[in-house]
Amino acid sequence: MGEKRKIALTVNGKRYEEEVEVRVTLADFVRHQLGLTGTHLGCEHGVCGACTILLDGRSARSCLMLAVQADGHELLTVEGIAPSPDKLHVLQQCFHEHHGLQCGFCTPGMLTTLLEFLRDNPDPTEQEVRIAISGNLCRCTGYQNIVIATLDAAKRMRAEAAAS
Amino acid sequence: MKPPPFRYHDPRTVSDAVALLGSLENAKLLAGGQSLMPMLNFRFVQPDHIIDLNRVEGLSYIREDKGTLAIGAMTRQRDLEFSDVVRARWPIMHEALLQVGHRQTRNRGTIGGSLCHLDPSAELVSLATGYDATVTVAGPNGQREIPFAEFPVAYMTPSIELNELVTGVRFPQWAAKHGYAFVEFARRHGDFAITSAAALLEGDSAGKITRASVTIGGMGTAPSRAREVEQAITGQVPTKELFRGACESCRKLEAIDDVHAPASYRQHLAAVLSRRALEKAYARLTGTDLSARPH
């Protein structure tokens, strides 16, 4: 076994203190050690975007980070997006309603990427949405329904924000 | 697809990082990780030691100082993309950054990492070439500065010693009113460009070009200045034909053959993209659009 380190981090609001081998990627740590297998690994070299997580609120490819680098940081994975176990986030609800997924493999990365994007840009154009997901590969939907779902989610989130 | 075993070091100061570089054999510096991590996952590199720069203090900053943009080596591409100073005075950098990977990679990727990785297609490397940027390097004997023209020594090989690390880079400023454009051809948005062209122009009130910088990326072992183009257009009031004729000289630039494109295709792209970059830069400088197609 290689060198190990103790790390402490927050994932989806829950605090973890773990010992991790230094060469383990953040993606493998989240999946294998924390058991949060919602984060998917497609290419493992930073091309497909399936493993995208939010690190301190910013999207990052978790296959391109070491778990030790997340020490002291805050992570959000797909498991942490929904407000409660029986209620989906608006973005997830829109993916569901607009058939924004088929096999679901790319979905965790799409959702995390778009969550950050819609926070930065609550009223995007279709073209902006397409650029936002240009780093996420989907082989089922042809992206069309993902774009439709995102635009609808943006609209509903704006309405929610205006109402509150 | 997993990194090979290595020892991990996360120094807090530049001097500690330099000391580690000087004492460890087969060590690699980890900056944003957007190139090194894939290489580790593929085991293209098998370092015995990783020196992570992410916790080193004082390497992340964007400062405008006496007409110069000073950027810390660990400044994330994202922070440059969203910098008001960059957008106002170094707008070509904003335009180029939007073509660097994707949001997820720009959130992590650093300017120092891009410059040291030195991919011939990398947008930030092209900009450093076009601006004649100055790289600051820290080593056991203190700091030294390297003009960017002397920075690449071979394919993806910067002129820094094994016990040195890049701490920052400085970009000089062009006139408050200058023309600029960064254009590239890639198969998909965010991919490394097959070929790119970066143009900077200054001019006088009569529309004459008084200063020009044209850089072609993705052609040779490192981005290079198209000096023949720069000379042909400086001192001229350009016409469509002047740009077109001058840019033809890019077909003579050295180009590599690889799986993405043969050299002749890159040379063709260099001629086309440099012309488009100049047309766009000149339109931004003067409002005159020379790009109207004949048919």
Interface residues (C-beta under 8 A of the other chain):
Chain A: G2 E3 R5 V22 R23 V24 T25 D28 E44 H45 G46 G49 T52 L55 R58 S59 A60 R61 C63 L64 M65 L66 V68 Q69 T113 E116 F117 I131 A132 S134 G135
Chain B: M1 K2 P3 P4 P5 F6 R7 Y8 D10 L30 G33 Q34 M37 P38 L40 N41 F42 I50 D52 N54 R78 G101 H102 R103 Q104 T105 N107 R108 R188 H189 G190
